[in-house]
Amino acid sequence: MNSQTLRTAALASTLAAAGLTAQAATIGLMAPLSGPQALVGQDQVDGFMLALEQLGGKLGGQATTVLKEDDQLKPETGQQIVRKFIDKDKVDAIVGLSFSNVLMGSLPRLAGSGTVAIATNAGPSPIAGAQCKPNLFSVAWQNDGAAEAMGKFAQDRGVKRAYLMAPNYQAGKDMLAGFKRFYKGEVIAEVYTQVNQPDYAAELAQLQAAEPDAVFVFYPGGMGINFVKQMSQAGLKGKLPLYSVFTVDGTTLPSLRDAAAGSISGAMWDAALDTPENKTFVAAFEAKYKRTPSEYAATGYDAAKLLDVAMRKAGGDAKKLSAAVKAAGSEFKSVRGPFRFNNNNLPVQNYYAFEAVKEGAKVAMKHVGTPLTEHADAYHAKCALQ
């Protein structure tokens, strides 16, 4: 034995003699860390790691190891990673869980394992309703929520004819359903495009020919950069109001700049939000990473803060962790303002409207409204959980 091994063995012996155990926590963090959506995944990782650093590298007082994996936005890869986290790594909790299609692909394994899983990006409608699980949480949103806020905002602004666009997967369908739930005007088209499609020339020509009063889109990450830039290049900026969710945000503004100016975004958070917790978070994130955080960074940060409270409440008992996470949702201080878990383990929270405005040489987001306050999703009554 070397000296370090001897010291470790001596510590273990002392703890055992005292009837104690040296506790440590392991968290599996899965996100898209390559490809067009890498910026979305990296912000989740960076937000989580910032909070962990502020907590001294511990969650609930336990020294914490974070295992990071890239799901590449592929459901089959996500399934392999989830199996590894549960069966080989024996993690205490899984965080991230990627986009809705990846999360849904791993749902059976997650549900069967009982391992606490906290989504920091996805909130597909099935898990909000009949397929809700006691160990599965979203600290982000139910997919429809921000879109519902934009539907209400467009309705309140008197938009009569709207054109809707999104990528063709579960979240895209949820977003458009959410917008239509609160928008009572005429939907003149509902267009679904390929996931990670780079060129929208044909769709933009169809959009222009339809002559709507406004367009509502959901294009996260690289898709959003391509769409908004091409919309501007097509001469539609300033002529056709753009309402969006997860399209113009902290991940895309540095690339979009002037192309985004004048657009309205719905979100449960933005760096512009004026809460004490948010000011502290944004300042710390910018100091560490030299960029403005996005809502994905905010949810990653909140996930770590939530787990810190929950793991302390559970006292190291894995069987108590799901209940502790549920209770901790009403106790930890979220950067977004009001937050609690509904019966389906998805958030009850505010949804805000932000406008991209020119401030000298840069474009920044400005809070222009709160269309929905302490809003519960449309599916929670279908969930059997209490």
N, C-alpha and C positions, 0 to 999 in steps of 0.2 A: 504493500500500500504506500502511495505517496502521501505527503503531509496534508494535501487538500482532502483526499479520500478519508484519512484518519479523522480530520476535523468534522467532516460530514457524518461519519459513522458515530463519532462521539456525541454530536448534537442529536442524532436520531435516538441513540441510547438514552440520553437525558430526557428527551421528550417522552419516550416510551415508559420510562420509570415514573414519570409524572402523570401518566395516563393520558397524554396528549398526542396529537398527530400534527406533523408539519404539513399544512395545507397549501396547495398551489392550484391554480386554475389554468385550464387550457381552452382557448376560444378558437374555433375555426371560422375564418373570414373568407367568404367566396364572393367574387365579383368579376365582371369582365375587365381584364387588365391588358388586353391587346385588341387590335382592330378598331373600327370606327367609334365604338362606345367606350374605349379605354378611359377617356377623360371622366365619364360617369362613374366607372368603377374606382378609379384612383382617388376621386374626391371622397368616396365613401370610406376607403381605407385611411386616407389622411385625416379625415374628421375623427374616426374612431381612435387612431393612434395618438392624435393630439390630446383627446380627453384622457386616454390612458396615461400619457406622460404627465398631465396635470394631476392625476391621481397617484403619482409616484410609482407607476408601473404595477399598480395593484387594483383589483376589483373586489369590493367587499372586504378589504384588508388582506386579500390573498395575492401573493406574487403571481403574475399572469403572463402566460406565453400565448402569443397570437400566431396561428398558422395561416398563412395567406395562400390562396389558390386562385388561378385564372380559369374561369369557366368558358371563356372565349365566346360567350353568348350562344352556346350550344347545349340544348337540353341533355344530350347523352353524356357530354363532358361533365355537366353539373351533377348528374346522377352518380358518376364515378367518384367525384370529389366528396359528395355527401356520404356515400358508402365508406370512403376512406376515413373521413372525419369521425363517423360513428363507430365503425368496426375496428379500425386500426389505431386511430389517434385517441379514441375514448374522450372526445372533447366534452366540456361541460355545457357549452352552448355553441350554436352556429349562427353567425351574423352575416348579413349581406343578402345572399340568396338570389342575387342578380335580377334579371328581367322576369316578367310574368310567365313567359313560356318556359324558362329554365326552372323557376320555382314550381310550376305545376307539374313538370316532369319528375321532380323529386318528392312531390307531396306524399305518395304512398310510403316511401322509405322513412321520411321524416315523421309521419304520423305513427307508423309502427314502432319506431324506436323510443318515443317518449322524450327524446332529447329536445331541450328548449331551442327553438329556432326563431330568430328575430329578423324580419325583412327590413332592409333600409332603403328599398327602392320599389319593390313590387307590392301591389294590393289587389290582385285579381278578384273579380266578383264571386267566383265559386267559393273561395276560402272565406269570404265575408258572409256567405249564406250557408247553404246546406252542407258544404264541405269544410266548415270551420273545424278547427282542432284545438284541444286545450293546451297543447304545447307550442302552437304556432301563433306568432304575433307579427304585426307590422307596426313599426315605430315611424313609418313614413306616411301612408295615406291609403285609403281605398281608391283604386284607380279613377273612379268616376268623380271624386270630390272636387278637384281643381277645375275640371271641365264643367261640372255643375255650376260652380261659381262664375265661370265665363259665360255660360248660358244665361244665368240671371243678370250678369252685367250687361250683356248684349241686349237682353230684353228690356232692361231699365233704360238703356241708351236709345231705344226706339229702332233697333235694326229690324227691318221688315223681311228681308230675303237673305238667307245665309247659305254658304257653300262650305261643306265639311270635308276634311281630308285627314287620313291617318295611315300608318303602315298596317298591313293585314296580319295581325296577331291579337291575342286576347286583350292586351292593354289598349291597342288601337280601337277595338270594338267597344271596350268599356268607356273610353274617353268620349267617343261620339254619342254613345247612349247617355252618358252623363250630361253632355251639353244639351241634348234634345229634351231631357227630363225637365229642365228649367227654362228652356227657350220656347216660346209659344208662337213665333213667327213661322214663315215658310222656309223649309229646308229644300232648296232647289236641286241639290246633288249631295251624295254621300260617297266619296271616292276612297278606295283602299289601294295602297301601293305596296310594292314589295319591301320587306324589311331590309334595311341598309341600301336601298336604291340610291344611286348617286346623281341621277339626271332626271329632272322633273319638267323638261321642256314641253313634252306632249301634254302633261297634266295642266301646266300653266296656260297653255294655249286654250284648252277646254275651259279653264277657270275664267279667263279673260272674255271668252265668247259668251259665257253664261250671264255676265253682267250682274253679279250679286251686289247687295249692299255691303257685305263684309264676308271675310273668309275666316273660318276657325280651323286650326290645325293642331295636331299632336305629332311632333317630330323631334325626339330627344337626341342629344349628342351631335354626332357628325351629320346625321340626317337633317337636323334643324339648320346647321350651318349651310349645307348645300341648298336647302329649300329657300331659306330667307334671302340668301345672296342671289339665287337665280330669280326669285320674285322681284328683287330690286333691279336686276339687270334687264328684266323683261319690261321695265317701266311701270310696274304696278305699285311701287312704293309711293305713298302719298296720295294715290288715287283710290286704292282699295284698302279699307281698314283691316288690319291683321290682328285677330284675337288668337291666342295660343296657350298651350300648357306644355311645360318641359321642353320648350323650343328656344325661347329667348331667356337665358338665365346666366348664372355665373360661369358655367362651363363653355357657353357659346359666345357671350358678349365680346370677349377679347378678340375673336375672329370676325364677328359680325360688324361691330362698331356702328358706323353710320347707317348701314343697311337695316339695322334693327330699330332705328329711331322712329318713334311714333306708335310702335306696336304695343299692345296691351297683353299682359300675361297673368294667368291665374296660378296661385301657388299658396301653400300653407306657410311659406317662409321666403324671405329674401334678405340679403345683407342690409337692405334699407330699413328693415323692421326695427322699430324703436322699443326694445325691451332691455332691461339691464343685463340679463343673461346673454342676449344676442350681441350687445356691444362688446362685452368681454370676449365672447367667442370669436367674433369677426376680427377684433384687434389681435388676438393671439394667433389666429390662423394666418392672417396677413404677415405677421412678424415671422412666423416659422416657415411658411411656404412661398412667400413673396407673390401671392395672388389673392384675389377675392374669392371667398368660398361660394359654392353653389348650394342648392337645397340638398344635394346628395351628401355633401360634407356635413351639413347640419344634422341630417338624420343619422349619419355615422357617429357623429359626436354625441348626439342624444342617446344612441344605443348603448354606448359605453357608460354614460352617466346613469342610465336606467339600470344596467346590469350591476353597477356598483351598489346601488341601493338594494336591488333584489338579492344579490349574493350575500349581502350583510344580513338581510332579513331571513334568508334560508339557513344561515349558519353552517354552511358546508354540507347540508343534506340535499342531495340531488333530487330526491323525491318531492321536496318542498319548493323547488326552484320555479316551476310553472306558476304556482299560486303566488309566489313572492314577486315574480315579474308583473303579474296582473295587478297586485296591490301597489307595487312601486310606480305604476303608471300615473297614479294620482298623487304621488309624493315627490318625485324628482322634479327639478325646475327645468323645463324645456326652453330652448332658445326661441321657440315659435310663439310663446304665450300660452294660453289655456291648452291643457292636454289631459286626457284620461283614456283608458281603454273601455270600449263598449263591451257588451256581452260576447261579441264575436272576436274579441282581442284585436280589433282595429281601432284607430284613433277617433275620438270625438274632439274636434279642433276647429279653429277659425280657418277660413280660406279668404285670401286677400287678392286684390287686383293691383298690379304694378305696371307703370308705363315706362318705356325706355325713352329717356329724354337726353338731349344734348346739354352738356355742361362744359362749356369752353371747347377744348379739343377732344373731350371724351364723351362717351355715352354711358349713363348710369340709370339704375332703376329707381323710380319714385313711387311711393305708396299712394294710390289714388282712391282706394276704397276697400271695404270689407263686405263683399256680397253675402257671405254666409258666416254666421257666428256660432261657435260650439256646435258644429254640424255633425250629425250622425249619418252614416251611409244608408243607402236605400235597401240593403240586403240583410241587415242584422236580425230582422224578425224571423228570417228563415233558418237562423242558427239556433241549435238546441242548447247551446251553452248558456249558463246563467250569468 
